[in-house]
């Protein structure tokens, strides 16, 4: 799990699933890179189809990881309202 508290997980149980999904996506990215070498850059079209598909999948996975992190951050912002500082209090 990331750094969510039990209170946050009760309020937004999807955070637990997001953590599992992120772990699974990290493992998939690592396995694709291990299997196909450096596919971080777009391979030339002369490479085998499986390498091209792996590179496309890697690009999609990176976008999904980013979107999941944006969603997680939005959930946490909703659960953790900003704290008022002493100088923010109106008299």
C-alpha positions as CSV (number, residue, x, y, z in Angstrom):
1,X,0.0,0.0,0.0
2,X,1.1,3.6,-0.5
3,X,0.8,5.8,2.6
4,X,-3.0,5.7,3.1
5,X,-4.4,5.5,6.6
6,X,-7.1,3.0,7.6
7,X,-9.5,5.9,7.9
8,X,-8.7,6.9,4.3
9,X,-9.1,3.3,3.1
10,X,-12.5,3.0,4.8
11,X,-13.6,6.3,3.2
12,X,-12.2,5.3,-0.3
13,X,-11.6,1.6,-0.6
14,X,-10.6,2.0,-4.2
15,X,-7.2,3.3,-2.9
16,X,-6.3,-0.3,-2.0
17,X,-7.2,-1.6,-5.4
18,X,-5.2,1.3,-7.0
19,X,-2.2,0.2,-5.0
20,X,-2.5,-3.4,-6.2
21,X,-3.0,-2.2,-9.8
22,X,0.0,0.0,-9.6
23,X,2.1,-2.9,-8.3
24,X,0.8,-5.2,-11.1
25,X,1.5,-2.5,-13.7
26,X,5.0,-2.0,-12.3
27,X,5.7,-5.7,-12.6
28,X,4.3,-5.8,-16.2
29,X,6.5,-2.9,-17.2
30,X,9.6,-4.6,-15.6
31,X,8.8,-7.9,-17.3
32,X,8.4,-6.2,-20.8
33,X,11.7,-4.4,-20.4
34,X,13.4,-7.6,-19.2
35,X,12.0,-9.6,-22.1
36,X,12.5,-7.0,-24.9
37,X,15.4,-4.9,-23.7
38,X,15.4,-1.2,-24.1
39,X,11.9,-0.5,-25.4
40,X,11.6,2.8,-23.6
41,X,12.1,4.6,-26.9
42,X,10.0,3.9,-29.9
43,X,11.7,1.0,-31.8
44,X,12.2,1.3,-35.6
45,X,9.5,-0.3,-37.7
46,X,11.9,-2.9,-38.9
47,X,11.9,-4.6,-35.4
48,X,9.8,-7.7,-35.0
49,X,6.1,-7.1,-34.4
50,X,6.2,-8.4,-30.9
51,X,8.8,-5.7,-30.0
52,X,6.7,-3.0,-31.6
53,X,3.6,-4.2,-29.7
54,X,5.5,-4.3,-26.5
55,X,6.7,-0.8,-27.0
56,X,3.1,0.3,-27.7
57,X,1.9,-1.5,-24.6
58,X,4.6,0.1,-22.5
59,X,3.5,3.5,-23.7
60,X,-0.1,2.7,-22.8
61,X,0.9,1.4,-19.4
62,X,2.9,4.5,-18.6
63,X,-0.2,6.6,-19.5
64,X,-2.4,4.4,-17.4
65,X,0.0,4.6,-14.4
66,X,0.0,8.4,-14.7
67,X,-3.8,8.5,-14.8
68,X,-4.1,6.2,-11.8
69,X,-1.8,8.4,-9.9
70,X,-3.7,11.5,-10.8
71,X,-6.9,9.8,-9.6
72,X,-5.3,8.7,-6.4
73,X,-4.0,12.2,-5.7
74,X,-7.5,13.6,-6.3
75,X,-9.1,11.1,-3.9
76,X,-6.5,11.9,-1.2
77,X,-7.0,15.7,-1.7
78,X,-10.7,15.2,-1.2
79,X,-10.0,13.2,2.0
80,X,-7.3,15.5,3.3
81,X,-8.7,19.0,3.1
82,X,-6.0,21.7,3.4
83,X,-5.1,22.7,6.9
84,X,-5.6,26.3,7.8
85,X,-2.6,28.2,9.1
86,X,-2.8,30.6,12.0
87,X,-2.5,33.6,9.6
88,X,-5.4,32.2,7.5
89,X,-8.0,32.7,10.3
90,X,-10.2,35.7,9.7
91,X,-11.0,38.0,12.7
